[in-house]
């Protein structure tokens, strides 16, 4: 650690985070018969556009402020 530098602190855990992720679509296919047809690139384009829109509307940041203050999240 550098002298005089504060020790890094872990980011807060989001209430909807999944601590251990092991992405695997086999269960969805086996149980539900679901098989994705949207290519990853197309899906990422859609998700990134949605996140940007939510951030521009101050939805994500206002929800995080509310969560940090102990207020319930919408939805």
matplotlib code that plots the C-alpha trace (Angstrom):
import matplotlib.pyplot as plt

x = [0.0, 1.2, 2.0, -0.8, -3.3, -6.6, -7.2, -9.6, -13.1, -15.3, -18.3, -21.6, -23.5, -26.7, -29.8, -30.6, -27.0, -26.4, -23.2, -22.2, -23.0, -22.6, -24.3, -25.6, -28.6, -28.9, -31.5, -33.7, -33.7, -34.2, -37.0, -38.7, -37.7, -36.3, -33.4, -32.2, -32.3, -31.0, -27.3, -25.2, -24.1, -27.7, -28.7, -25.8, -26.8, -30.3, -29.2, -26.6, -29.2, -31.6, -29.0, -28.0, -31.7, -32.3, -29.2, -30.1, -33.6, -31.8, -33.7, -30.7, -28.8, -31.9, -32.7, -29.2, -29.4, -32.7, -31.2, -28.2, -30.5, -32.6, -35.7, -37.4, -36.7, -39.5, -40.8]
y = [0.0, 3.5, 5.7, 8.1, 6.5, 5.3, 1.6, 0.7, -0.4, -2.9, -1.5, -2.0, -5.2, -4.4, -6.0, -7.8, -9.1, -12.8, -13.5, -16.6, -16.7, -19.8, -19.0, -22.1, -22.4, -26.1, -26.1, -23.6, -25.8, -29.1, -27.8, -25.1, -26.0, -22.5, -21.9, -18.3, -17.1, -13.6, -13.3, -12.0, -8.8, -7.9, -8.5, -6.4, -3.6, -3.7, -3.9, -1.2, 1.2, 0.4, 1.0, 4.3, 5.4, 4.5, 6.5, 9.5, 9.4, 9.2, 6.0, 3.8, 6.5, 7.6, 4.0, 3.5, 6.6, 5.3, 1.9, 3.4, 5.5, 2.4, 3.3, 0.5, 0.1, 0.5, -2.2]
z = [0.0, -0.8, 2.2, 3.0, 0.6, 2.1, 2.0, -0.9, 0.3, -1.5, -3.3, -1.6, -2.6, -4.6, -3.0, -6.3, -6.9, -7.1, -5.2, -7.3, -11.0, -13.1, -16.4, -18.0, -20.3, -20.2, -17.4, -19.2, -22.3, -20.3, -18.1, -20.1, -23.7, -24.0, -26.4, -27.0, -30.6, -30.2, -30.8, -27.9, -29.9, -30.5, -26.9, -25.6, -27.9, -26.4, -22.8, -23.1, -24.7, -21.9, -19.1, -20.8, -21.0, -17.3, -16.3, -18.4, -16.7, -13.3, -12.5, -11.7, -9.7, -7.8, -6.9, -5.7, -3.5, -2.1, -1.4, 0.3, 2.5, 3.5, 1.5, -0.4, -4.1, -6.6, -8.7]

ax = plt.figure().add_subplot(projection="3d")
ax.plot(x, y, z, "-o")
ax.set_aspect("equal")
plt.show()
